[in-house]
């Protein structure tokens, strides 16, 4: 707790640092060394190896439906595509069947880039440019970024650090020349942000101001020109650790979330550890609170604390020195950790709106949430819990979506995530005897099977014995443990394809699988010591709101030149780009899957990047690398505007393993050594949102 350490953060030791993820710095600052500690899920439930006597026929349960009847509010939000709407269970709609024409975004895959290269690499014929960087001023009164003269007050008026989920939504009536960009800011790394000599309290305050969310207006001359952000625009907004969020749903107002600062249990200050997200059909943004546990000192003795990785050890950031709520041992703050771990909803078009945290969607380490509209009109959201051996979830709204942009429709849609049913997934493989942990393909030629959505809350009633609805929603992990779902290899981003409705689950890795005392391989997680990850493809049926599904593995990741356990849906492994640690996913307008990675440097030795994966036809499973990010960086928040031949990514934590005096990266300004940086630039790494476009 001493403040005599100066600027340098006392990073916690990486005991047993997990091979195949990121550096010790990221593991300490981003997830509180989750992979070096004990597994949070010690429940006895395991994989159900029942062999289905008759496998469900593989069928697609979703389609586009009537595009005119379900047009996205405010011009279209799901990566520029249409709203995906489930059909009646008789296969793909005509629109979906016709959707797999060739994309306008044509490129020659780049070769893998060595992880030590400090460059942003794009295909031949393309160029790149940052839209906005850490520290760029957002408001008319914001100071210009000055690396050597930072203050907490300045950071609160500038773009935050470590941007993750990103989306760009057109402003109605602007003829595609104006838009809003949303980005969340997951965590900070003061060791490379700040020079020596900072007062420790000010350094902590700068770190807090670098967290949160941002909404920024963009402009461009026409569709063929790159975007620029607009300083001082009326929609620009920062969400900070003291911004007030409304807690909605059944847990709001209960004794599980009340604190001395919020005796009503409905108003929460700030959001922490935001990772991936999603954009709703009504034009709002969803952001997932993920690794919130490391911000709090706590008793660490309750079942809830243990299941969520909350401990009594000193925090890395020491915010508890500044605000008593970050030490839940302080009187009146016992429930503070229960106020984080939710899905956040933000209206980027109303700078006066109060953001919401939705308790009906459950509390866990949310990677994000992505929404689709069912044929009944109910909204369905898919969510992954990003921790070793944790679960995949689905939320089904009680209310129904209303098309259009009327005040009545918007009011209705803004409440859809506040009440509904919550489920957790159980996967059953159809070749259990063939799974030996090596990743060997089963004799039937595919990793596949059936699945079931197990109820946690249905029709406002708890389906978990001994737990009330608020208890299920606040302690969702404990509730899920009781019903027997499948332990997964870190479900990260989970998204339905807007062209087909099939759902894709990025399982990034799990190097603990198969270790002594821990669950070994299962057909949906087929490798022990899984360092490279895999992607699950789910076909709901009949209907998105149902409780049955089929599944298969689209790919089992790795470098085929070094790893014989890779699999690409039958596509020749020697003809794909090597890929490891799938993290975020997105889709282009014709239904191809795009995957961004986080962890490839530690597994296959290459820089993380963005990859296109063909999903249909003879080239199903073909992986082509589109870009690579600079040294130590992770690729986040992909947006694919293929009709404009443009791609966007968030470049997070470049140069993370360096120090302020010896930086590992100089992205994106690349100021030459020995020269004075231009105004607003810096010879240091700056997390940024980048656009890639045709020259």
N, C-alpha and C positions, 0 to 999 in steps of 0.2 A: 504493500500500500504506500510505500515511500514515494515522495515526489522529487527525490534527489537524483533521479536517473537521467535528467535532461530530456532531450528530444526522443532518444531511442526508446522504442517500445520494448519492454521485457518479454519477448516472445516465449511462449511456453514450449518446453522441450517436445520434440517429435519422437516420442518413444514408439518404436515399431512403425515408423512412417510407411504408409502403404505404398507399395510399388505400383506404378501404373496410373497414378492420379497426378496431382500437381506438386508444387514445391512445398517445403516445410513452411515457408512464409504464408502461402495461400491457405494451407491447411490450418494454421494457427489463427489467421485473421478472418477467414471466410467461414469455416465450419467448426472452429474450436477443436481441431484435431480429432474429428469424429472417427476417422478410420484407424487411429492409433489407440483409441480407447476401447472400452468394452462395448459389445454389440448391445444396443438398446432393447432389441426384441429378443427376450429370453423365453418367450412363450413356447409351449409344447406343440402348438399346432404346426403341421407340416404339409407336405405335398400329398394330395390324394391321388394314388397311383391306380385307381380303378381303370381297367381297360374297357372302353366302350364297346359293347357287342356290335353295335352298328353306328359308325361315325356319322355325325350330322353332315349332310351334303354341304359342300362349300358353296355358299351363295352370297351375293351382295344384297344387303338389306336396305340400302340407302340410295337416294338419287337426288337430283336437284329440285324436283317438283316444279311448280309454276313460278318461274323467276319473277314475273310481274307481281304475283301475289305476295311474295316474300322478299321484296327488294330491301337491301340493307339501308337502314336509316342513314342519312348524311353521306350518301354516295358510295357506300361499300367499304367494309372494314377488314375483311378477312383476306389480307394480302392481295387485295384487288380483285378477288374472285366473287362468285355469287354465294348466296346463302345455301348451304347444303341442307336439304330437307329429306328426311327418311321417307321411303315409299311404303307400300302396304305389305312388304315382305315377299314380293313376287319377282325380285331381282332389280337390276338397275333401271332407272328411268331412261327414256330415250335420250334426254339431254346428257345424262352421264355416259351412256354408251357411245355417244358421238363426241365425247369430250377429249378423246385421246389423239387429237391431231398434233401435228408437229408444233413445237414452241418456236416463237420468233427469236428466242434467246439461244443463238447457236454459238458454240465455242469449242475449241480444242482443249481437252483437259491438260492442265499443267502437270509437270512432273513433281513428285514429292519434294518438299523443301526441308533441308536440314534444320533441326530445331535451334541451332545456334545463329541462324541468319536473322539479322535485324532488318527485315524488309517486308513490305506488304506486296505480295506477289499476285498478279492477275493474268488471265489468258492473253495471248497475242491479240492485238486489235482492241483491247480495252484499256481504260485508264481509271484512276481512282482519285478521290478528293474527300477530305473530311467535311461533314456538314457542320459538326459542332464538337468541341473538345472540352475536356475537363478545364474549368476555370473561365471559359468564355462568358462574358457579361450578358445577362439576360434582360435587364431592365434599364430604363433610361438613366437611372442614377447609379447603376452598377459600375464599380471601378474596373478598369482593364486588368487582365490577369498579369500578375507580377510574381514570378516564382520565388523571388527572394524577399517579398514584402507581403506575405499572406496574413490575413486575419480571418477570424470566424465571421465577422460582420460582412466581409467581402465575399467569402465562400457562400454565405446564405443568399447572396444576390447573383451568384454565378452558377454555371452548369456543374452538377455534382460529379462525384468520382465513380469509377467502375460501373459504367452503364451496362445494363444487361438486357432485359426485354425492351424491344423497340417496335413501334409501329408508326405509320404515316397515314393520316386520314385526310382526304381532300376537304377543303372548306366549300360548302355549297355555294354555287353561283360564281365561283372564281375561275371557271373554265380551266380547271386543273393547273392554275398558276399559283395558287396558295393552298397551304395545308397546315395541319398541326402534327408535330412530332411528339410522341410520348416516349419517355425513357425512365426506367427506375435505376437507382444507384445502390448497389448491393452492399458494398463495404469499402473501407479505406485502408491504405497502406502508408502510414505516416513516415515510415523509414525511408521511402523514396520520394515522398511528397514535400517534406520540410527540411530545410537546412539546419545545421547545428545552432544551438543558442536559443531555441524557443522556450518560453515559459511552459512548463508541463500542462498547466491548466488551459492555456490558450491552445496548445497543440491538441488537447482532447476536444476542445470546443470546435476547432477547425474540422476534426474528424467527424464530429456529430453533424456539422453543417454540410459535410460532403455526402452524407447518407440521404435517403428519401426518394423522392420522385421529381420529375420535371415535365412540364408541357411547354413547347416552344413552337412559335409560328415559323413557317417556311415560305419562301417565294422562289419563283423561277420565271424565265422569260417565256418558255413554252415547254412542251413535253420532251423535246429533244435536248434540253439544257439541264445541267445539274442544279440541285436545290442549294439555297443559302438560307441561313436562319436570320430572323429579323429581330434585332435588339429593340426592346421597348414596345413590342407588339402587344395589343390588348389581351391576347389569350395566354401570354407567357406567365408561367407560374412555377414556384418551387414549393414542394411539400417537405417540411422539416421535422425534426424530432419533437417539436412542440406544436405542430399542426394537429388540430382536433379531428378525429374520425368518429363517425357514429357506428356503434355496434348494433347490428340488426339480428333478427331471428330469435329462436327460443332461448338461447343462453343470455341474451341481453337482459339486464335488470336483475339477474339472479345473484345469489350470494357467492357464486363461483368466480365472479368477475369484478365485484365491488372492491374499491380501495378507499383509503382515507381521502385521496384527491378526487375520487369519483364515487361518492356514496350511492349514486343512482345506478352504477354499473352499465352505463350506456355511452360514455364519452372517453375515448382513448387518445392519449397523446402519442403521435408518431407512428411510424412503421419501420421495421427493421429487417435486414437480411433479405430484401426482395430479390427474387431470382427471375424465372421466366414469367410468362403471363399469357394473355389472350385478349382478343377484341370481340365484343359482343355484336350481334346483329342489330342492336339499337344504338351502336356507336359509342359505347363506353369502353374503358380499358380495365382489364382484370390483371392484378399483379399478385404473385404468391409470396407470402412471408415464409422464408425457408429457415435458414440457420440463425434463429433468434436466441437460442439457448445460451450461447457464449457471451452474451451481453450482460448476464445476470449472475450475481452472487446469491446463493440460496442455501437452505439447509441441505438439499440434495438427498434427503432420507425417505421421502414419500414415494409411493409407487408411481405417482404422476411425474415427479422430478426425475426418477430413474428412467422411466420409459421415454422421456423427452430429452435425455442427456443433460439435465440441469444438475450442476454439482456445487459443492461448497468451496471449490478451489478458487483462488484469486482470478479475476478476469484479466484478460490481456489488455483491455482498453482502460480499465479503472474508471469508468464513468460513474461508478458508485461513489467516488469521491466528490462528485459535483451534484448529483441528484439522488436522493435517498431511494427513489423507486427502483433503481438498478441493483439494490440489495434487498431482496425480499425478506430478509431477516429483520429489517426495520419494522417497527410497529405500524400497522395499517397497510402494509404493502405485500402481504403474503400472496395475494392473487395477481400481482403484476405480470408474472410470466404467462398467466392464462389469457392475457389480453393481446398476445402475439402468437403467430402461427396460423393466421387466417387468410382468406382470399379478400383482397382489397379491390373495390370498384371505384373508378374515377371518371367523372364527366369532363373530358378535355375541352369541351365547347362552352362550359360555364365556369368562368374563373371565380365565381362567388359560391359555387356548390361545395357542400360538405362531403368529403369522401367517406365511403362506408367499408366496414369490415363485416363479412357475412358469416355469422355463426352457424347457419343451417348447412353450410358446405363442409363443416368439420374443421378440427384444429389438428394440424400435424406439420411436418416440414414440407410445405407446399412448394413444388417446383413451379407450378403455374396452374391455370385452368383454361380450358378451351370449350366453347359453346357451339352446339348445333341445335337446330329446331326439328323436333319429331313431327310425324304426319298429324298427330293429334294437336299440334300447336304447343305442346310442352317443351320447355327448354331443357337440354341435357348437357351437363358439363363433365368433362373428364379431368382427373387430377392424379398426379403421382406424388408419392411420399419418398423424397430423395434421401434414403438412408439404407444401408445394407440390411437385407432381409425384411424390408417393409413393403407396403402394399400399394395396390392400384384401386382408385375410388371412382364412383360415378354419382352425380347428383341429378335428380329429376325434379323440376319445379312443380309446385302445386298449381300455380296460375299458368295461363297460356299467353304466348306471344301475340301481339297485335301489330300488324304491318302498318306502315305509314309513319309520318312524322308529326301527326297531330299532337296536341298537348295531352289528350286523353291516352293515346297510344304510348307516348313517351313515359307518362306517369305510371302506367301499367307495367311497362317493360322494366322500368327502373326498380320495381319491387319484386321481380321474378326470382331473384336469387336469395330472397329473405325467408322463403318458406318452401319446403319440399322434402323429398325422400332421399336418403343417403344409403349407398351400397358399397361393398368392398368385393374384390374379385377373387374367385377360386378357379384355377386352371387345372384341367385334367388332360394328360397326354395320352395318345393312343398307342404309344410304343414304349411303355415304361421299362420293359426288360432290356431294351437296347441302349439305355442311357447309363454310361459308365463313367461320366465325368471328363472324358477326353474331348468331347465335342464331335465324336464320330456320328455320322448321319445314320438315323435308324434305317432298318431294312426296307421300310415302305417308301423311302426316298424323301421324307420331309419331317421336320419337327412341327407337329401339329396336334390338334385335339379339339376339345370342347371346353366350355366354361360356364360359370354361373355367377350372377351378381347376388351376393348374400346381403340381406337387408340389415341395416343398423337402425334406421328410423323410417317408418312407413306410416303415412296418413296421420302424422302428428303423434305417433306412439312409438316408444322404444321397442325394438325387436331384440334387445340384448338383456338377458335375464339379470336382475339385480341392479340395473342402471336406469336412471331417469333420462328423458330426452336431453336436458341440459348437460348431464354427466357424459352421455354418449358424445355430444358435440364438443365439449371442452376437453375430454380425455378420449378422443377418437381412437388413438392407438390402442389403449387398454380395451376399449369396446370391441375393436376389430379382432384383437387377440382371442376373444371369447367365442367367436363364430367360425373360426377355422379357415381364413383365406390363405392364399399362396404367398409365401415369402419370395420377394423378387430381388433382382440384382440392381437395385437403385433405380426405380422408375423416375426418370427426369421428365422431359417434355412429353405430353400426351395430347395428340391432336387428331380430330377427324378430317379426312380429306374432303374438301368442299366439292369435288367432282364426283366422288363415289360414296362418301359417308363411311368408308372403312376407317378404322381408328389405328393410329400408329403410336407405339410406346417405345421411347428410347431408353433402354436399360444401359447405363453408362459403363458399369463394371462392378465387380465384387470379388476382390482378391481373398476374402475370408471364406468363400464358399468351399466346403469340403475340408476345411481345417478341423483338427480334432475337437469334438464337442459341438460342431456347428453343422448345419444342414448341408448335405452334399447335393450334387447336381440333380436337376429335375428336367423334364423335357422342355419346359418353357424357359429354363435357366440351365442349359445343357453342359456347362463347363465348370469344373472345379477350378479354384484359383483364377477366376474370370477377370483378367486384366483388361481385355479389349472391349467387352460389352457386346450387345446385340440389339436388334429391333424386332418387336412383336407387331404383327398385323392382326387386327380383330375385325370380324364381320358380325355385326349384331343381327339378330333375327329371331322372330319377326318383329321389326320395329325397334327404334332406338331406345324406347322406354322399357323394353322387356328385360327379362332376367336370364336369358340364355344367349350364348354366342359361340361362334367358331373362332379358332385362332391358328396362326402358323408363324414361324419365324421367317421374316423377310431376309434378314442377313445375320450372320454371326461374324463379328468384325475382327480385324487384325490385318497383318501384312502377309498375304499369301506366299510371298517369297521366303518367309521365315517361319510361318505358322501353318501347319497342315490342318488345323481345326477350323479354318474359316469356311463360310458357306454363303452363297449369294443367290439363293433361290434357283440353283441349277445353272446360273450363268458361269462361264469359264472363269475360274479364280485368277488365271494368269492374264486376264484382260480387264481387270478392274484397278482403280486407284486404291492403294492401301489406305484403310480407314480404321481409326481406333477411338474408343470412348465417345460414342454418339451422345449428344447432349440436347440441343434444341432442334426442332424440326419445323418445316414450313412447306408450302405447296405453291407451284406456279399455276397459271391460269388453265393449263391443260391437264393438271393432275399429277405431275411428277413430284416426287418427294425430294426435299432438300434437307441436308443434315449438317449442322455445325458441331464441331467436336471440342472437347475439353479434356486433355490428358494425353494426347498422342506423343508429346516429347518424352514422357516417362515410360512409354510402352513400346512404340515402334521407332522412336528417335527422330520423328519428323515434326515439323511445326503443325499446330492445329490449323483447321481450315474449314471450308464450306464445300459440300459435295452434292451433286445431283444424282438421284437414284431413279432409274426407270422402273415403273411399277406394272406396266401392262405389255403384252406382246412377247415376241421372241427374245427381246433384250431385257426382260424383267430381271432385276437384280444387278444390272450394270451400274457400277459406281464410277463417277467421273469427278475429279477434283476441279473446282472452279477457282478457288483462291486459297492463299495461305497467309496467316497473320504473323506479325513480327515476333521476335524473341520473347519467350516467357508468356506470351499473350494467349488468351482463350477467345474463341469465336462465339458470339452470342447474338440473339435477337435477329435472325435472318428475315429479310423481307424480299420477296421475289416479284418484281414488276416486269415480267418477261415480255409483255406486250410493248413495253417501252425500252426493252433490252437493258434494264437496270436492276441492280441488286444492291441491297443495303445490309450491313452487318454492324454490330456493336463490337468493338475491339476492347476487351477487358484485361486489366492488369498487365499491360506490356512492361517488360523489364522488372518483373516482380522480385526477382532474386538479387537485384542490385542494392546499392545504397545511394544516398544523395550525393556523396562524394565520388562514387564510382558506379555510374548508372549502367545498366545492362542494355537499355534501349533508348533511342532518341526519336521514336515514332510519336506523332506524325510530322513534326516540324522539321526534323533532321537538320538542325542548325549545325553548320560545320564547326569543328573544333577551332578554338582561337578567335572566333568571330562573335560580335555582339548580336544577340537575337533581335529580330525586328520587333516592333511593338506588338504585344499580345502573344508572341511566340516564346518558346523555351527550349533550351538544350537539355531536355529531360523527357521521360515517357509520360504521355497524356492519354488516358482512356478516351476513346472518341467513337462517334457514330460516323461510318464511312459509306460513301456511295461509289459503286463501280458501274461504269457506263461505257458504251461504244465510243471510240475516239471519233 
